[in-house]
Every structure is written in C-alpha cells, then in structure tokens.
C-alpha cells in the first residue's frame, strides 16, 4: 500500500497522496470526496459503484461513472428496482460499464431493498447518517474497515443487500462524509470539515407502511 501522506501538486495544492494520481482523481478528491451527502439517489449510487469497484481500482469506476448513470437510470432506486432479465442482458452487453452479472443483479436487488428502507426510515440518508461515528481529528493511518463499517455491512446484509462488505461500507462512509479522512495538511480537509459542521443530519421518520 502506498505511503499515506500529503503531496504538493504541480499547482501548489496540498492533497492526500491518492488525489495526485491524475486529473480525474484530483477533481474527485478536491470537489467530492468527504463532502457530506444527504441525497438518497447519490447515496444509493455510491453504494452501488463501490460494489462494482470490488476487485478493481476506483479510477476504473470513476472513468465509467457517467456510463453507469446512463445505464442504470441515474441510479433512481424506483426505476432500477423494476429492471428485468432484458435489462440484465442489455447491461451485460454495455461496454461502458463493468459487465459482471453478479454485480448487476446485486444492484437491481439493492434498489428494492433501498425502497424498503426508505419506507422504514423515511430516507436512505436518515438510515446511513444514524451510523455517523463520533467526530475525530485527522487520521494518522486510514483504515480499510472499522467497527462501524462492519456494523453497517452486517445490517445491510441482514436486510438482503449484496456486495456490501465492511470495506465497501467504509469507502462509502469516507466518500459520503460520514467521516473526514482527508489527512492533516490536505487543503480539502478544512473545507470538508466546515461542510460537515453546516450539514443538517437527517432524522429518522417513522413512515413505515408495513402492517
């Protein structure tokens, strides 16, 4: 694993080491990673894309992200949950995405599970943000999994989700702002922390329509 450190880019900006790995990584690091996200579609998209990334580099997924959005109806769970066998065959033939039947079927399955959780909690955002850990200072060593990500993974699996292991769950937490894992000295860290302070954490609403 590369040394976890801050790197000064050609533009003079201090970034986490991985954010210096090309224009796409740099833009993602500077403008997205770690900023708190409360939009259900973006949260669902990220869970799905992290599942697709399993065994691959995130750059591979990032480069195909717009193709994924087009192929999966913008990751609207209501639309994706209605996908059938013809959609699976269409997706398996789409060179613009990762053509892995198990991951494709998991995404369709997870869309249905996401709708169930929206019924139960009011929103996916309310569910996920209930797992926000106690806020801490800059990390010295960024972990791959934590007790919280393990708990999220276990609960999602109990609800029928697939491709949501503890590592996937922690990558999701990092990207969606449940933790701020920008290193000390990274210029994005302060902006992310300010955004997290301003962010209004969604509350769980008892809207379940189950009998």
Secondary structure, DSSP 8 states (H G I E B T S, - for coil): -----EEE-TTS-EEEGGGGSSHHHHHHHHHTTT-----HHHHHHHHHHHHHHTTS-HHHHHHHHHHHHHHTGGG-HHHHTT--HHHHHHHHT-TTS---HHHHHHHHHHHHHHHHHHHHHS-HHHHHHTT-----S--SS--S--HHHHHHHHHHHHTT--S--HHHHHHHHHHHTSS----TT-HHHHHHHHHHHH-------------
